[in-house]
Amino acid sequence: MSQFSAHATRPTLADFISIPGIYPAGRLDADSEGLILLTNNGQLQHKISHPDHKEAKTYLVQVEGIPSTEQLHTLSQPINLGDFITQSCQVRHIVEPEWLWPRTPPIRERADIPTSWLAITLKEGKNRQVRRMTAAVGLPTLRLIRSAIGPYSLASHPVLPGEWLNIT
């Protein structure tokens, strides 16, 4: 869980990091993986996590099915999810990243249904937004990994789950 306070059933940041006075800049839901920035700078935390600042966040998304050109186009446009309309975003069909770690527990696999990978870059981030977007176009999310927040990415600052890196 992307919090330091204890959780009844899941490990939290406190199980991996014992540096006092730092806080997550943004959150990941319990079923998501990837990059979390931690900071002791309140202004930086606000800039990264507050929706008014529109900091770009990129997610690698494994979906069930092969996306059509139309589905990719629809994902990149505003989508009415009922309680809000998403903003336009960038969407690309990609190959599975070679550096990706195994997921624990593994995703469900169906022999008769292929999976694909997308890179989705948003400048907003409402609760379960990416999962809801892909479901709305008929591509259910199987795995969701935040790979970049603004200029910080797992490509430029590689770390594995549970690891951390001090940056300035």
Disulfide bonds with the S-S distance in Angstrom:
none
